[in-house]
Amino acid sequence: MTVSPLTRDLLAWIASTPRMYREAMEAWGTSCPRLSIWEDAVSDGLVQIRGGKVALTLRGESALDGVSTRQSG
């Protein structure tokens, strides 16, 4: 999977330290339809929210590492 530079920045930011959902929204949330990095990462299955915490999925980790992934289905 190829991700944009901004998406890679988001994934690296999440991977660098445990993050709370609120913190992620303050840093990455936007109402601009042209800058939907957070929304795209969630819909692409790169990040997950559990118990108020944000983490990379396996797919997100692979995308950050530059490993090609394919979505089954």
PyMOL commands that set and color helices and strands:
alter all, ss='L'
color gray80, all
select helices_A, chain A and resi 5-16+21-28+37-43+58-65
alter helices_A, ss='H'
color red, helices_A
select strands_A, chain A and resi 19-20+47-50+53-56
alter strands_A, ss='S'
color yellow, strands_A
deselect
rebuild
show_as cartoon
